[in-house]
Amino acid sequence: MEQQQAATPRPDPTSADRFDGLVDVEQAEAALVEHYPRLVRLAYLILPPGASRSRRVLAAHAVVQRSLPRRPTPTPAHSPALPAPCGDPDPAAAPGYACVRLRVLRTALGTGRRWWRWLPVPPPPLPRVWGLRLSPRSGGADELALEQALSALSAPGRAAFALCGPERLTEADALRVLAAAGVADTREALAEAARVATPAGSRDRSPVESAEFDPCALQARPTDLIRRRQHVRAVLAGGAAVLVCGGLLGLPGGGWGPAGADGPGGAAAPPYARNAAAQAALDPAKVTAAAATAWRSAARQDFAAWPARGDRVRDRELLRRALAVWARPGSGVRVAATPGTAAGPAAGPPQLLFAGVVEHAVVVLFHDGLRVVRYAEAADGADGSGGPGTTLDFARTDGAAGTSADAVVAGRTHGNVRYLTAPWVTSAQLVDLLKPDAAGRVVHRDANGLTLPVPTSAPGATCTAWPALRTGGELLTDLAEPVPARLTYGAPREPGAVSGARARTVWARTACQLAALRGQGMSAVNSWEFARQPLPGGAGSATWVCTRAETWRGAGSLTFAQIQTPAAGGRSGAAPGAAVARADGGTACGPRAPRVLAGVLWKATGGHPGGHPDGRWWLLAAGSEQVTSITATGGVRGQAAGRFLAVPAKAGDRAELTARLADGERLTTLR
């Protein structure tokens, strides 16, 4: 190397063609390696002093290492009047060094960036020392004073100080270098640098050349060992989670991806489970179906004895879509479930009850032993994939037998419903509960047991009619659920069919109360006439009725008591009874507690035969057969032996009623 340098004539640093031509990558690399400490010190002085010394050191090294050009670069002579490094004997007076130094200046000043120069500078990706904290050695008072003075300068001011200081450029040369580096106001930067009062330093060197400002003379200390250990554990846990998720995504059959069974873009959401029972519940070939005559020899007549009916029972693609949507209803599927009914997938292959076209929809009815599930999609769908308009209804039916399994709602449109009746139902009639003396209208059914559209009660409408379906001697009514509720009449422990004149009359005045039971999951509603009380003044007799609605789930029953007084003026027909008490839950009027006490303030009117024309008020109370005495306290006081109480009162009076039973037990009013 020394011989080559001696044989090559040294060019004159002041000549005009000193930097003509290109600086190739090898020449720039040689200059960077040879003068690496000098370049790193230059970058260290220019970088903002706000960061920690360790990060500033790493950033300075990263700036210098990224300054190596990727291709031959024009010599700085092509920039406006760029000088060579000062001093002819200085080995840095070479085009390669001048080129690398200019790139270091531009990077450290941040002028090499464009719009992103305003973003905060992230930690340098390289070099990176794991587990060690590197920082320059500490200096004395002079180095500390110089560091504080430099921290008050702008980045161009620090660059001007470094060029005139360690780089030993003249003022004119420094101005040209700063201009080539992209500094807008070079003279202001030079003026800033001139205002720095540099301490004297030691006898051998200035403070800027000390170890305090030498990012290559470093001391190493470990980082936070406890935090590093925590980070390692967190990284290992995250890696394990990624491996587990990757394994799930790579499961056979698409993992969490779209299902192929119901087709891409269908109504079913991506699958979430892969096990034998779940897969069997999605296979239309494993759907069960009872024989056409199984109900004739079944131990009990329930939904399990229903045969599969409809013209689409062999449509595998339809069943496949219905099962997939049942297991994974997508966001566009309207899902409805009666209270207390689980809306999850089947535990195994369900039983098929019906598959066919009902009005303008394709309907599939399933039964899984606990629920009846109704799937419906548009009959005129272009792709049949179950898009918008697809519905899924769940209704709990555990324990359904006999009359409770006589029918299900197959379709519902424009105030009408179509029932699918059980195979053992021999006749169906439509009756209006509000007209107890009117004859029923025969409802025609097709070969599958599907009725023609019949009217149903509309929510929010005036109660002028209440349709019900009579199957044999039993009554069923639609309460806006997939399975109609059974209506009965009689004592709580032995309710019977609504067949006699008295039962029909009681229900005619009770039917409008059914509006409060819509969508509550009711399986049966029983009305019990527990007392008939003579009214004061010979105004006739009042009928006390307790109506109890039971749910499929057991809890959530509703009980209300009403009084049905004679029609005023002897008019034919009767208005709905007046509800006087209501209880949510409890056992009153049920088979476990077939007893009740109720009371009401009643006003006698002259319209009744023998009624009081002055319109007197009375407190009336009545109890079931077990009641032996009734006592009124509070705003109205009185006592009567037996099941009835009639005490004069005033409008707005409030009273507390209690009764004694034959066994001495105390009974309060329904609440």
Order of alpha helices (4+ residues) and beta strands (2+ residues): alpha-beta-alpha-alpha-alpha-beta-alpha-beta-alpha-alpha-alpha-alpha-beta-alpha-alpha-alpha-alpha-beta-beta-beta-beta-beta-beta-beta-beta-beta-beta-beta-beta-beta-alpha-beta-beta-beta-beta-beta-beta-beta-beta-beta-beta-beta
